Amino acid sequence: MGTELIAVLDVNRREEALDTVAVCGACRWFKIGAQLFTRCGPAIVREVQGLGKNVFLDLKYHDIPNTVAKAARAAADLGAGLLTIHASGGQRMIEAARAGAEGSDTRVLAVTVLTSLSDKALRDEVGIPERASEAVVRLAKMAVGAGAHGVVASPREIEAIRKALGKDALVVTPGIRPAWARKDDQERVMTPRDAAQAGADFIVVGRPILKHADPARAVSLILEELAL
């Protein structure tokens, strides 16, 4: 399987989300995050699935193990193809998430270091003395060792993650910016083609699609780039 595109549904209304799915029909995966899920709830997941699409449920669970296990079970029962937890929740929490999703087709992804964080912010604001690239690899190894199916990380860390974890762990990368798109608030970015060549299984693209004058054209351009 080549690198797959996940289009982001960071919108406020059900109608807008479903219109985006319809317009971007060439894309097989769509991300539903905190913004849309908080406004529309589980029903929007079912509606997107009803259009024949796979859902990446990006709610980044981070809580005590028992709570995360139950949340992961709920996401699995909802049919989410991918769900996210925070790797910084620790080994027991990750093990609980995997146990909650066990027996389903839902795959658990551990978020390592947010792509909006620079080395300076990670050190001065979060209190982690490592560089982001070092923290990402450490957290990725711990998370996959605890049962996560893969990780979410900046494309800048893909090669290091692959070296540490091999080819079997899933690597999902936000922070993707085509050459024709603005960087916005992302710090550690890469183009779709470069991320694919580095070994990403999925790339997550939001504003370059949603803010494009022709979202369908944006999806087409990204898919063409991934196919090169």
Backbone hydrogen bonds in HBPLUS format (Angstrom, degrees):
<---DONOR---> <-ACCEPTOR-->    atom                        ^
c    i                          cat <-CA-CA->   ^        H-A-AA   ^      H-
h    n   atom  resd res      DA  || num        DHA   H-A  angle D-A-AA Bond
n    s   type  num  typ     dist DA aas  dist angle  dist       angle   num
A0004-GLU N   A0201-ASP O   2.91 MM 197  6.30 165.1  1.93 145.5 145.2     1
A0203-ILE N   A0004-GLU O   2.90 MM 199  6.34 154.2  1.96 162.7 169.4     2
A0006-ILE N   A0203-ILE O   2.79 MM 197  6.00 150.6  1.88 169.3 171.7     3
A0205-VAL N   A0006-ILE O   2.98 MM 199  6.31 164.3  2.00 166.5 170.5     4
A0007-ALA N   A0029-TRP O   3.08 MM  22  6.38 160.3  2.12 145.5 139.3     5
A0031-LYS N   A0007-ALA O   2.76 MM  24  6.03 158.3  1.80 146.8 152.8     6
A0008-VAL N   A0205-VAL O   3.05 MM 197  5.97 149.2  2.15 147.4 144.7     7
A0009-LEU N   A0031-LYS O   2.90 MM  22  5.74 157.9  1.95 153.7 156.9     8
A0017-ALA N   A0013-ARG O   3.01 MM   4  6.32 157.9  2.06 152.6 159.0     9
A0018-LEU N   A0014-ARG O   2.93 MM   4  6.21 168.5  1.94 159.9 162.1    10
A0019-ASP N   A0015-GLU O   2.87 MM   4  5.98 152.5  1.95 145.0 153.2    11
A0020-THR N   A0016-GLU O   2.96 MM   4  6.11 152.8  2.03 142.8 149.9    12
A0021-VAL N   A0017-ALA O   3.01 MM   4  6.35 156.0  2.07 149.7 156.0    13
A0022-ALA N   A0018-LEU O   2.98 MM   4  6.20 157.5  2.04 144.1 150.2    14
A0023-VAL N   A0019-ASP O   2.85 MM   4  6.08 162.5  1.88 152.4 157.0    15
A0024-CYS N   A0020-THR O   2.85 MM   4  5.88 156.9  1.90 148.3 155.1    16
A0027-CYS N   A0024-CYS O   3.01 MM   3  5.89 168.7  2.02 129.4 133.1    17
A0054-ASN N   A0028-ARG O   2.95 MM  26  6.17 174.9  1.95 166.6 166.4    18
A0030-PHE N   A0054-ASN O   2.97 MM  24  6.33 154.9  2.04 158.5 164.7    19
A0056-PHE N   A0030-PHE O   2.93 MM  26  6.02 165.7  1.95 145.2 148.1    20
A0032-ILE N   A0056-PHE O   2.95 MM  24  6.17 156.8  2.01 147.6 154.0    21
A0058-ASP N   A0032-ILE O   2.90 MM  26  5.97 152.0  1.98 140.9 149.3    22
A0037-PHE N   A0033-GLY O   3.00 MM   4  5.96 164.1  2.02 162.2 166.2    23
A0038-THR N   A0034-ALA O   2.94 MM   4  5.67 154.6  2.01 138.7 145.3    24
A0040-CYS N   A0036-LEU O   2.86 MM   4  5.96 158.2  1.91 155.7 162.1    25
A0041-GLY N   A0037-PHE O   2.68 MM   4  4.65 146.4  1.79 126.3 134.5    26
A0044-ILE N   A0041-GLY O   3.18 MM   3  6.15 149.6  2.28 128.3 132.1    27
A0045-VAL N   A0042-PRO O   3.02 MM   3  5.29 127.2  2.31 104.5 118.2    28
A0046-ARG N   A0042-PRO O   3.25 MM   4  6.68 159.4  2.29 155.1 159.8    29
A0047-GLU N   A0043-ALA O   2.95 MM   4  6.23 151.3  2.04 147.0 155.4    30
A0048-VAL N   A0044-ILE O   3.02 MM   4  6.17 160.0  2.06 145.7 150.0    31
A0049-GLN N   A0045-VAL O   2.98 MM   4  6.20 161.4  2.01 150.8 156.5    32
A0050-GLY N   A0046-ARG O   2.79 MM   4  5.95 140.6  1.95 137.8 149.6    33
A0051-LEU N   A0048-VAL O   3.08 MM   3  5.26 148.2  2.19 101.2 110.7    34
A0052-GLY N   A0049-GLN O   2.85 MM   3  5.20 152.1  1.92 116.4 119.2    35
A0081-GLY N   A0055-VAL O   2.88 MM  26  5.57 139.5  2.05 147.5 160.5    36
A0082-LEU N   A0055-VAL O   3.42 MM  27  6.80 154.3  2.49 144.5 146.1    37
A0057-LEU N   A0082-LEU O   2.79 MM  25  5.97 150.3  1.87 164.4 155.4    38
A0061-TYR N   A0084-THR O   3.03 MM  23  6.43 148.8  2.13 139.6 129.9    39
A0086-HIS N   A0061-TYR O   2.92 MM  25  6.13 149.9  2.01 160.2 155.1    40
A0068-VAL N   A0064-ILE O   3.09 MM   4  6.34 164.7  2.12 160.9 165.8    41
A0069-ALA N   A0065-PRO O   2.87 MM   4  6.01 157.3  1.92 154.7 160.9    42
A0070-LYS N   A0066-ASN O   3.19 MM   4  6.43 157.4  2.25 144.3 149.2    43
A0071-ALA N   A0067-THR O   2.97 MM   4  6.22 153.3  2.05 146.3 154.3    44
A0072-ALA N   A0068-VAL O   2.84 MM   4  5.98 160.3  1.87 151.6 156.6    45
A0073-ARG N   A0069-ALA O   3.01 MM   4  6.22 151.2  2.10 141.0 148.9    46
A0074-ALA N   A0070-LYS O   2.98 MM   4  6.21 151.4  2.07 141.8 149.3    47
A0075-ALA N   A0071-ALA O   2.92 MM   4  6.24 155.9  1.98 149.2 155.6    48
A0076-ALA N   A0072-ALA O   2.89 MM   4  6.11 155.1  1.95 146.8 153.8    49
A0077-ASP N   A0073-ARG O   2.85 MM   4  6.08 158.4  1.90 148.2 154.2    50
A0078-LEU N   A0074-ALA O   2.97 MM   4  6.17 136.2  2.16 138.1 150.1    51
A0080-ALA N   A0075-ALA O   3.17 MM   5  5.75 166.1  2.19 159.7 155.6    52
A0079-GLY N   A0076-ALA O   2.94 MM   3  5.06 146.3  2.05 100.9 111.7    53
A0107-ARG N   A0081-GLY O   3.04 MM  26  6.25 159.7  2.08 132.1 137.0    54
A0083-LEU N   A0107-ARG O   3.02 MM  24  6.38 151.3  2.10 163.7 163.9    55
A0109-LEU N   A0083-LEU O   2.84 MM  26  6.01 158.2  1.89 162.5 169.9    56
A0085-ILE N   A0109-LEU O   2.90 MM  24  6.27 148.5  2.00 162.3 169.4    57
A0111-VAL N   A0085-ILE O   2.74 MM  26  6.05 169.8  1.75 162.4 165.0    58
A0089-GLY N   A0086-HIS O   3.00 MM   3  5.64 165.1  2.02 119.5 123.0    59
A0087-ALA N   A0111-VAL O   2.93 MM  24  5.45 166.0  1.95 139.2 142.9    60
A0090-GLY N   A0087-ALA O   3.07 MM   3  6.02 172.4  2.08 127.1 129.2    61
A0094-ILE N   A0090-GLY O   3.08 MM   4  6.35 157.6  2.13 153.1 160.0    62
A0095-GLU N   A0091-GLN O   2.88 MM   4  6.12 164.7  1.90 158.6 162.8    63
A0096-ALA N   A0092-ARG O   3.01 MM   4  6.16 150.4  2.10 141.2 149.1    64
A0097-ALA N   A0093-MET O   2.97 MM   4  6.27 151.4  2.05 145.8 153.2    65
A0098-ARG N   A0094-ILE O   3.01 MM   4  6.30 164.0  2.04 155.7 159.1    66
A0099-ALA N   A0095-GLU O   2.97 MM   4  6.18 156.3  2.02 144.2 151.3    67
A0100-GLY N   A0096-ALA O   2.87 MM   4  6.09 151.2  1.95 146.2 154.1    68
A0101-ALA N   A0097-ALA O   3.09 MM   4  6.37 144.0  2.23 145.5 154.4    69
A0102-GLU N   A0098-ARG O   2.98 MM   4  5.98 117.7  2.38 140.1 155.9    70
A0102-GLU N   A0099-ALA O   3.28 MM   3  5.04 146.9  2.40  93.8 103.3    71
A0104-SER N   A0101-ALA O   3.20 MM   3  5.92 141.6  2.35 144.6 146.4    72
A0149-HIS N   A0108-VAL O   2.82 MM  41  5.30 133.9  2.04 138.5 153.3    73
A0110-ALA N   A0150-GLY O   2.99 MM  40  6.41 162.2  2.03 138.1 139.3    74
A0152-VAL N   A0110-ALA O   2.87 MM  42  5.92 152.9  1.94 135.1 133.6    75
A0112-THR N   A0152-VAL O   3.09 MM  40  6.12 171.1  2.10 164.6 162.9    76
A0117-LEU N   A0114-LEU O   3.06 MM   3  5.67 167.8  2.08 119.7 123.6    77
A0187-GLU N   A0115-THR O   3.13 MM  72  6.07 164.7  2.16 144.6 149.4    78
A0122-LEU N   A0118-SER O   2.95 MM   4  6.13 160.2  1.99 151.3 157.1    79
A0123-ARG N   A0119-ASP O   3.00 MM   4  6.20 150.9  2.09 144.5 151.9    80
A0124-ASP N   A0120-LYS O   2.74 MM   4  5.85 172.9  1.74 163.0 163.3    81
A0125-GLU N   A0121-ALA O   2.89 MM   4  5.11 150.9  1.98 129.5 138.4    82
A0126-VAL N   A0121-ALA O   3.19 MM   5  6.65 147.8  2.29 153.9 161.9    83
A0128-ILE N   A0122-LEU O   2.99 MM   6  5.68 162.3  2.02 151.5 146.5    84
A0134-GLU N   A0131-ARG O   3.01 MM   3  5.30 125.6  2.32 104.7 118.5    85
A0135-ALA N   A0131-ARG O   2.98 MM   4  6.30 163.9  2.00 160.4 165.2    86
A0136-VAL N   A0132-ALA O   2.85 MM   4  5.96 160.9  1.88 157.3 162.2    87
A0137-VAL N   A0133-SER O   3.44 MM   4  6.53 165.4  2.46 136.3 139.1    88
A0138-ARG N   A0134-GLU O   3.12 MM   4  6.33 166.9  2.14 151.4 155.2    89
A0139-LEU N   A0135-ALA O   2.91 MM   4  6.03 169.8  1.92 154.7 157.6    90
A0140-ALA N   A0136-VAL O   2.82 MM   4  5.92 153.8  1.89 149.2 157.5    91
A0141-LYS N   A0137-VAL O   3.01 MM   4  6.15 164.3  2.03 152.1 154.7    92
A0142-MET N   A0138-ARG O   3.15 MM   4  6.36 161.8  2.18 147.3 152.4    93
A0143-ALA N   A0139-LEU O   2.85 MM   4  5.97 163.7  1.88 149.9 154.8    94
A0144-VAL N   A0140-ALA O   3.02 MM   4  6.12 175.9  2.02 155.2 156.4    95
A0145-GLY N   A0141-LYS O   3.04 MM   4  5.96 151.6  2.12 138.5 147.2    96
A0146-ALA N   A0142-MET O   2.98 MM   4  6.17 130.0  2.23 138.7 151.7    97
A0146-ALA N   A0143-ALA O   3.05 MM   3  5.06 131.6  2.30  94.6 108.0    98
A0148-ALA N   A0143-ALA O   3.06 MM   5  5.57 163.9  2.09 143.2 138.1    99
A0147-GLY N   A0144-VAL O   3.10 MM   3  5.10 158.6  2.15 101.3 107.9   100
A0170-LEU N   A0149-HIS O   3.05 MM  21  6.18 168.9  2.06 138.3 139.1   101
A0151-VAL N   A0170-LEU O   2.89 MM  19  6.25 152.5  1.97 153.9 153.8   102
A0172-VAL N   A0151-VAL O   2.95 MM  21  6.23 166.1  1.97 160.9 165.4   103
A0153-ALA N   A0172-VAL O   3.07 MM  19  6.48 152.4  2.15 158.6 167.2   104
A0157-GLU N   A0154-SER O   2.99 MM   3  5.66 164.2  2.02 119.7 124.7   105
A0158-ILE N   A0155-PRO O   3.25 MM   3  5.22 169.0  2.26 106.5 109.8   106
A0161-ILE N   A0157-GLU O   2.97 MM   4  6.15 156.4  2.02 156.0 163.1   107
A0162-ARG N   A0158-ILE O   2.84 MM   4  6.11 164.1  1.87 161.2 165.5   108
A0163-LYS N   A0159-GLU O   2.99 MM   4  6.17 155.2  2.06 144.8 151.5   109
A0164-ALA N   A0160-ALA O   3.03 MM   4  6.23 146.7  2.15 139.4 148.2   110
A0165-LEU N   A0161-ILE O   2.75 MM   4  5.85 156.2  1.81 158.2 164.7   111
A0166-GLY N   A0162-ARG O   2.72 MM   4  4.87 147.1  1.82 134.4 140.0   112
A0201-ASP N   A0171-VAL O   2.91 MM  30  5.40 153.3  1.98 145.7 154.5   113
A0202-PHE N   A0171-VAL O   3.33 MM  31  6.69 158.6  2.38 148.9 150.1   114
A0173-THR N   A0202-PHE O   2.98 MM  29  6.30 163.7  2.01 145.8 149.8   115
A0204-VAL N   A0173-THR O   2.91 MM  31  5.90 162.3  1.94 136.9 136.2   116
A0190-MET N   A0175-GLY O   3.20 MM  15  6.74 136.0  2.40 151.8 162.8   117
A0177-ARG N   A0190-MET O   2.94 MM  13  5.87 161.2  1.98 140.6 146.8   118
A0181-ALA N   A0178-PRO O   2.94 MM   3  5.35 168.8  1.95 121.6 123.7   119
A0186-GLN N   A0183-LYS O   3.37 MM   3  5.96 160.3  2.41 136.1 136.9   120
A0195-ALA N   A0191-THR O   3.00 MM   4  6.20 160.1  2.04 155.8 161.3   121
A0196-ALA N   A0192-PRO O   2.96 MM   4  6.21 156.2  2.02 150.5 157.2   122
A0197-GLN N   A0193-ARG O   2.93 MM   4  6.18 161.7  1.97 152.3 157.0   123
A0198-ALA N   A0194-ASP O   2.97 MM   4  6.15 139.8  2.13 140.1 151.1   124
A0200-ALA N   A0195-ALA O   3.11 MM   5  5.72 166.1  2.13 147.9 147.8   125
A0199-GLY N   A0196-ALA O   3.10 MM   3  5.27 145.0  2.23 100.9 111.2   126
A0209-ILE N   A0206-GLY O   2.89 MM   3  5.63 147.6  1.99 123.8 133.0   127
A0210-LEU N   A0206-GLY O   2.93 MM   4  6.04 165.5  1.95 149.8 152.4   128
A0211-LYS N   A0207-ARG O   2.82 MM   4  5.26 162.4  1.85 140.4 145.5   129
A0212-HIS N   A0209-ILE O   3.20 MM   3  5.25 155.3  2.27 103.5 111.0   130
A0217-ARG N   A0214-ASP O   2.91 MM   3  5.30 122.7  2.25 109.7 124.2   131
A0218-ALA N   A0214-ASP O   3.04 MM   4  6.43 150.9  2.12 149.9 159.1   132
A0219-VAL N   A0215-PRO O   2.95 MM   4  6.27 161.2  1.99 154.7 158.2   133
A0220-SER N   A0216-ALA O   2.99 MM   4  6.22 159.0  2.03 143.6 149.8   134
A0221-LEU N   A0217-ARG O   2.88 MM   4  6.13 157.8  1.93 151.2 156.5   135
A0222-ILE N   A0218-ALA O   3.03 MM   4  6.30 159.1  2.08 150.7 155.9   136
A0223-LEU N   A0219-VAL O   2.91 MM   4  6.12 165.0  1.93 156.9 160.9   137
A0224-GLU N   A0220-SER O   2.89 MM   4  6.05 153.5  1.96 146.7 154.3   138
A0225-GLU N   A0221-LEU O   2.99 MM   4  6.21 150.6  2.08 140.8 148.9   139
A0226-LEU N   A0222-ILE O   2.96 MM   4  6.27 151.4  2.04 148.5 156.2   140
A0227-ALA N   A0223-LEU O   3.06 MM   4  6.23 135.7  2.26 138.7 149.9   141
A0227-ALA N   A0224-GLU O   3.21 MM   3  5.12 129.5  2.48  91.7 105.0   142
A0228-LEU N   A0225-GLU O   3.36 MM   3  5.46 160.2  2.40 102.4 108.1   143
